[in-house]
Structure formats: C-alpha cells, structure tokens
Amino acid sequence: MIIRHWMDCPIVNNRRLREWRIFTRRQGDKPNAETGEVCFDFNCYGRAVVIPGVTTEAAAYEREVESMCVASGEGHLVVEGQDFPIRAGSSFTIPAGIDHHFKNAGSVELEFIFGRRPPARTDREFILTHWTEDHVGTERGAFYQSHWNYIARGPVGEVHFGDIPPHKFGQPHNHIPIVDEIWYIQRGDCWHWMGQEFRPQSPGYALWLDPTELHALMNPSETNVEYIYCGSWALSRDRDRQQKEEEALPGTSLEMVAALEKRFEGLFDAYRKTGLNIQGVDMNAPQIERLIQALKEVC
C-alpha cells in the first residue's frame, strides 16, 4: 500500500483549477512511492479546488475521461454551454472531448477529488448525480451496503462516497491483477489493512492498493468514517470483455483446455498470495491440476 497526503504533493494551476496530483501513471513495471507514480489506468488522481469568485477556463480532454466528486462547497459545472448546480456530495463523469468548466460564486473553496484516465467502451455520455438520489432503474436507494460494512452513498460510480460505522471493518478481499483502487479519507480516523500490515489513515490521505493483496478498511474509533472511493473498473471491464471475446472464438480442444488451465492458475495464484490456508482449496487444487493435465494428453 502507498499512502500520501495531498499537502505533500505538487500543485498545478490547471486553467484556474488548483490541482494537487497525489498519484499518477506508473513508469515501468513497479510503483514509485516517492513520486506517486503508481497507477495502472489513471493518468492522474488528486485533489482540486476552485477558490471563491473564480470561473475556470474551458477544458476538453481529448483522450481522457474525468470523474470527480465534490468534497465540499458549492458552485456550477458548465458542460457544453449547459449549466448544472453542484454541491458537496455531487459526483459526475465527463467523457473525453467534452468542453466543460467550473464556477465558484460562493464564499468557500469548491473542493473536488478527481481521477482522469483513458476512455472505456461505456464512456459515452455525461453523468451527474448526488449521493442522496436513488439508483436509477434498480431497487437500490441512497445507501448500498457491500463487503460487510462498506456503506456506499449511491449512486455508486467510478468515484463515489461511502462510510464505515464505528467499530466496523470491511470484508477482506482482493481483486484481479490490473485495476486501480484508491481510498481518500474525508472525515474520521481509521486503519487500512493490507496483507500482513496496516497503516493509520486520517483526513487528507489517499491510499493506493496492490489489487492482488487482501485488504480492508477498519474503523476502530467511536465516530463514523467518511471516505471517497475511486476505481478504474470501467477499463478493467473492457479488458475482461476482450478476453472473453477472444476465448469465445472457435478453437481446438487443446486451446480450450489451455484457456481453462490459464484461468485456474490465475485463480489459484491469487489464493496463494492471500497467505490463507483453507483446507478444501488446498486439498482439491492438486486433483484439478491432474485432471487438466489428463485432458491435455487426451487432446
């Protein structure tokens, strides 16, 4: 896990939008904790503010999708000439190439947590929501509980708000090898556990996780913890769809067995990395490996 406070990061004046770039895309195969070059998918992740009385210059990122949460303050988002009021709790996604800018006519800073990444197949339209709104087209309301005690403030998007109640923690879990998952603490003090270590995390700190390691957010305190979550799941789903499309192509029986073997090895490697010892898994894995080898010999 790599943790950084926004105040320790470089500031960029980006079209009158002040940005603190906490994490950026990694250069090479390994993350760099000192520079924050850690991400697989996000070109840039950080905190930004528009100070009172300022209207930012128009921006249109031709090759980047921008997802943002309003952490505090209120103002206006102007998208292709259309004005949208925004306030603390708003979140939105702006597709690549869409012209937009911000206005802060209030008396306090308009604060954002943002991520910019390459487009995915599903990034076709501008989406603006507030966490108090219900999930459109589903039975989920303003709150959605997952992984035991992560209480997401819906609608749940690539960047969204959530809570961990006092004396609760999320279900330990891991992910596929290539996906960015970043947690930013807005209010409260907590621990973030990953693998065989944990780190304290307080407001202003963002934490990037190795997706293959078991991890969980823990709240040992007497008060609620509020977090802002950011994940590159849109690009991850693209990669998964592409892999399924490739595997669905007609092939020989041997190629189908090879694809099965690859999936099994990936699944079992992820299990080994957790360091857990689940008897049923350890007992059955060698038998499955022998069956796959037998199938390869038959083919």
C-alpha positions as CSV (number, residue, x, y, z in Angstrom):
1,M,0.0,0.0,0.0
2,I,1.2,3.5,-0.8
3,I,-0.2,6.5,1.2
4,R,0.2,10.2,0.5
5,H,-1.3,13.4,1.9
6,W,-2.4,15.9,-0.7
7,M,-0.4,18.7,1.0
8,D,2.8,16.7,0.4
9,C,2.1,16.6,-3.4
10,P,3.0,19.1,-6.2
11,I,0.4,21.8,-7.0
12,V,-0.5,22.6,-10.6
13,N,-2.6,25.6,-11.7
14,N,-4.6,23.9,-14.4
15,R,-6.8,26.5,-16.1
16,R,-7.5,28.3,-12.8
17,L,-8.3,24.9,-11.2
18,R,-5.7,24.3,-8.5
19,E,-4.7,20.6,-8.5
20,W,-2.6,18.6,-6.1
21,R,-1.6,15.5,-8.0
22,I,-1.4,12.7,-5.5
23,F,-1.0,9.7,-7.8
24,T,-0.1,9.4,-11.5
25,R,0.5,6.6,-14.0
26,R,3.5,4.4,-13.2
27,Q,6.6,4.4,-15.4
28,G,7.7,0.8,-15.9
29,D,6.5,-2.3,-14.1
30,K,6.8,-1.2,-10.5
31,P,5.1,1.6,-8.4
32,N,7.2,4.5,-7.1
33,A,6.1,5.5,-3.6
34,E,8.2,8.7,-3.5
35,T,6.9,10.3,-6.7
36,G,3.3,8.8,-6.6
37,E,3.8,7.1,-10.0
38,V,1.8,4.0,-9.1
39,C,-1.4,3.7,-11.2
40,F,-2.1,1.2,-13.9
41,D,-5.0,3.0,-15.5
42,F,-5.3,6.5,-14.1
43,N,-3.2,9.2,-15.7
44,C,-3.8,11.5,-12.8
45,Y,-5.6,11.3,-9.4
46,G,-5.8,14.0,-6.8
47,R,-7.5,16.9,-5.1
48,A,-8.5,20.1,-6.8
49,V,-10.1,23.4,-5.7
50,V,-11.7,26.4,-7.3
51,I,-11.3,29.4,-5.0
52,P,-14.3,31.8,-4.3
53,G,-15.2,34.1,-7.1
54,V,-13.3,32.2,-9.8
55,T,-14.5,30.8,-13.1
56,T,-12.1,28.3,-14.6
57,E,-11.1,28.3,-18.2
58,A,-12.8,25.8,-20.5
59,A,-11.2,22.4,-20.8
60,A,-11.8,19.4,-23.0
61,Y,-9.5,16.4,-22.5
62,E,-9.4,14.7,-26.0
63,R,-8.1,11.4,-24.7
64,E,-9.2,11.3,-21.1
65,V,-12.4,10.7,-19.2
66,E,-12.7,12.8,-16.0
67,S,-14.5,11.6,-12.9
68,M,-15.0,13.9,-9.9
69,C,-16.7,14.1,-6.5
70,V,-17.5,17.4,-4.8
71,A,-15.9,17.0,-1.4
72,S,-17.1,20.4,-0.1
73,G,-18.5,23.7,-1.2
74,E,-21.0,24.5,-4.0
75,G,-20.9,26.0,-7.4
76,H,-21.7,25.3,-11.0
77,L,-20.5,22.9,-13.7
78,V,-20.9,24.1,-17.2
79,V,-20.9,21.3,-19.8
80,E,-21.0,22.3,-23.5
81,G,-22.8,25.5,-22.5
82,Q,-25.3,23.9,-20.2
83,D,-25.2,25.0,-16.5
84,F,-25.5,22.4,-13.7
85,P,-25.6,23.3,-10.0
86,I,-23.2,21.1,-7.9
87,R,-22.6,20.8,-4.2
88,A,-20.9,18.7,-1.6
89,G,-22.0,15.1,-2.4
90,S,-22.3,15.6,-6.2
91,S,-20.3,13.3,-8.5
92,F,-20.0,13.3,-12.2
93,T,-18.2,11.7,-15.2
94,I,-17.3,13.8,-18.3
95,P,-16.4,11.8,-21.4
96,A,-13.3,12.6,-23.5
97,G,-13.5,15.6,-25.7
98,I,-16.4,17.3,-23.9
99,D,-16.0,21.0,-23.2
100,H,-16.5,22.0,-19.5
101,H,-15.6,24.5,-16.8
102,F,-16.5,25.4,-13.2
103,K,-17.8,28.5,-11.4
104,N,-17.5,29.2,-7.7
105,A,-19.8,32.1,-6.8
106,G,-19.7,31.1,-3.1
107,S,-17.6,32.2,-0.1
108,V,-15.7,29.0,0.4
109,E,-13.5,26.8,-1.7
110,L,-15.2,24.4,-4.1
111,E,-13.2,21.2,-3.5
112,F,-13.0,18.0,-5.7
113,I,-11.4,14.6,-5.6
114,F,-10.8,13.6,-9.2
115,G,-9.4,10.9,-11.5
116,R,-8.5,11.1,-15.2
117,R,-8.0,8.0,-17.3
118,P,-8.2,6.8,-21.0
119,P,-11.8,6.2,-22.3
120,A,-13.6,2.9,-21.9
121,R,-16.3,1.4,-24.1
122,T,-19.0,2.6,-21.8
123,D,-17.9,6.2,-21.6
124,R,-20.4,7.7,-24.0
125,E,-22.3,10.3,-22.0
126,F,-22.1,12.9,-19.3
127,I,-23.4,11.7,-16.0
128,L,-24.2,13.9,-12.9
129,T,-25.7,12.5,-9.7
130,H,-25.8,13.3,-6.0
131,W,-25.4,10.6,-3.3
132,T,-28.9,11.3,-1.9
133,E,-30.5,10.2,-5.2
134,D,-31.8,6.7,-5.8
135,H,-30.1,4.3,-8.2
136,V,-32.0,4.8,-11.5
137,G,-33.6,1.6,-12.8
138,T,-32.7,-0.5,-9.7
139,E,-34.1,-1.2,-6.2
140,R,-31.1,0.3,-4.5
141,G,-31.7,3.6,-2.7
142,A,-29.3,6.3,-1.5
143,F,-27.3,3.8,0.5
144,Y,-25.8,0.5,-0.7
145,Q,-24.0,-1.9,1.7
146,S,-21.3,-4.2,0.3
147,H,-18.3,-6.2,1.6
148,W,-19.9,-6.4,5.1
149,N,-19.7,-2.8,6.2
150,Y,-18.8,-0.5,3.3
151,I,-21.9,1.7,3.1
152,A,-21.7,3.4,-0.2
153,R,-23.6,6.6,-0.7
154,G,-25.2,5.9,-4.1
155,P,-25.5,6.0,-6.9
156,V,-22.2,4.1,-6.9
157,G,-19.9,5.2,-9.7
158,E,-16.2,5.1,-10.5
159,V,-15.8,7.8,-7.9
160,H,-18.3,7.8,-5.0
161,F,-18.8,8.5,-1.3
162,G,-19.1,5.9,1.5
163,D,-19.0,5.3,5.2
164,I,-17.6,2.8,7.7
165,P,-19.6,2.9,11.0
166,P,-17.8,2.9,14.4
167,H,-16.1,-0.4,15.4
168,K,-16.7,-2.0,12.0
169,F,-14.5,-3.1,9.1
170,G,-14.9,-4.2,5.5
171,Q,-14.8,-7.8,4.3
172,P,-11.1,-8.6,3.5
173,H,-10.9,-9.2,-0.3
174,N,-8.6,-8.8,-3.3
175,H,-9.0,-8.1,-7.0
176,I,-7.7,-9.0,-10.4
177,P,-4.0,-8.1,-11.0
178,I,-4.5,-4.8,-13.0
179,V,-7.0,-2.4,-11.5
180,D,-6.5,0.9,-9.6
181,E,-8.3,1.2,-6.3
182,I,-7.8,4.4,-4.3
183,W,-9.3,5.4,-0.9
184,Y,-9.4,9.0,0.3
185,I,-10.5,9.8,3.9
186,Q,-12.8,12.8,4.1
187,R,-13.7,12.6,7.9
188,G,-12.7,10.4,10.8
189,D,-9.7,8.3,11.6
190,C,-9.3,4.7,10.5
191,W,-6.8,1.9,9.7
192,H,-6.2,0.4,6.3
193,W,-5.1,-3.2,6.4
194,M,-3.4,-5.0,3.5
195,G,-1.7,-8.3,3.5
196,Q,0.3,-8.5,6.8
197,E,0.4,-4.8,7.7
198,F,-1.9,-1.9,8.4
199,R,-1.5,1.8,8.2
200,P,-3.4,4.6,10.1
201,Q,-5.3,6.8,7.6
202,S,-6.8,10.2,8.5
203,P,-8.4,13.0,6.6
204,G,-6.5,14.3,3.6
205,Y,-4.6,11.0,3.0
206,A,-5.2,8.9,-0.2
207,L,-4.1,5.3,-0.3
208,W,-3.4,3.2,-3.4
209,L,-3.6,-0.6,-3.0
210,D,-1.9,-3.5,-4.7
211,P,-5.2,-5.1,-6.1
212,T,-4.0,-8.7,-5.6
213,E,-3.4,-8.3,-1.8
214,L,-6.1,-8.9,0.7
215,H,-7.2,-5.5,2.1
216,A,-9.9,-3.9,4.3
217,L,-10.7,-0.5,5.7
218,M,-11.2,-0.6,9.5
219,N,-12.8,1.9,11.9
220,P,-11.6,1.4,15.5
221,S,-13.0,4.7,16.6
222,E,-16.2,5.9,18.3
223,T,-17.2,8.1,15.3
224,N,-18.2,7.5,11.7
225,V,-15.5,7.4,9.0
226,E,-16.3,9.0,5.6
227,Y,-14.3,8.0,2.6
228,I,-14.2,8.8,-1.2
229,Y,-13.6,5.7,-3.3
230,C,-12.0,5.7,-6.8
231,G,-11.5,2.7,-9.0
232,S,-10.7,2.1,-12.7
233,W,-13.3,-0.6,-13.1
234,A,-14.5,0.7,-16.5
235,L,-11.2,-0.2,-18.1
236,S,-11.0,-3.4,-16.1
237,R,-14.4,-4.5,-17.6
238,D,-13.1,-3.6,-21.0
239,R,-10.1,-5.9,-20.6
240,D,-12.4,-8.7,-19.2
241,R,-14.8,-8.4,-22.2
242,Q,-11.9,-8.5,-24.6
243,Q,-10.5,-11.6,-23.0
244,K,-14.0,-13.3,-23.1
245,E,-14.4,-12.4,-26.7
246,E,-11.0,-13.9,-27.6
247,E,-11.8,-17.1,-25.6
248,A,-15.2,-17.4,-27.4
249,L,-13.5,-17.6,-30.8
250,P,-13.6,-21.1,-32.3
251,G,-10.5,-23.1,-31.4
252,T,-9.2,-26.6,-31.0
253,S,-10.0,-28.7,-27.9
254,L,-6.3,-28.3,-26.8
255,E,-6.7,-24.5,-27.0
256,M,-9.9,-24.6,-24.9
257,V,-8.1,-26.7,-22.2
258,A,-5.2,-24.3,-22.3
259,A,-7.6,-21.4,-21.6
260,L,-9.1,-23.4,-18.7
261,E,-5.6,-24.1,-17.3
262,K,-4.7,-20.4,-17.5
263,R,-7.9,-19.4,-15.7
264,F,-7.3,-22.0,-13.0
265,E,-3.7,-20.9,-12.5
266,G,-4.7,-17.3,-12.2
267,L,-7.3,-18.1,-9.6
268,F,-5.1,-20.3,-7.5
269,D,-2.2,-17.8,-7.7
270,A,-4.5,-15.2,-6.3
271,Y,-5.4,-17.6,-3.5
272,R,-1.8,-18.3,-2.7
273,K,-1.0,-14.7,-2.5
274,T,-3.5,-14.2,0.3
275,G,-1.4,-16.3,2.6
276,L,-4.6,-18.1,3.8
277,N,-4.8,-21.8,4.5
278,I,-8.3,-23.1,3.5
279,Q,-8.3,-26.9,3.7
280,G,-10.8,-27.6,1.0
281,V,-8.9,-25.5,-1.5
282,D,-5.5,-26.9,-0.7
283,M,-6.8,-30.5,-0.9
284,N,-8.7,-30.1,-4.2
285,A,-6.2,-28.0,-6.2
286,P,-3.8,-30.8,-7.0
287,Q,-6.6,-33.0,-8.2
288,I,-7.9,-30.3,-10.5
289,E,-4.3,-29.8,-11.9
290,R,-4.1,-33.6,-12.6
291,L,-7.4,-33.5,-14.4
292,I,-6.3,-30.7,-16.6
293,Q,-3.1,-32.5,-17.5
294,A,-5.1,-35.6,-18.3
295,L,-7.3,-33.6,-20.6
296,K,-4.3,-32.1,-22.4
297,E,-2.9,-35.6,-23.0
298,V,-6.2,-36.8,-24.5
299,C,-6.5,-33.7,-26.7
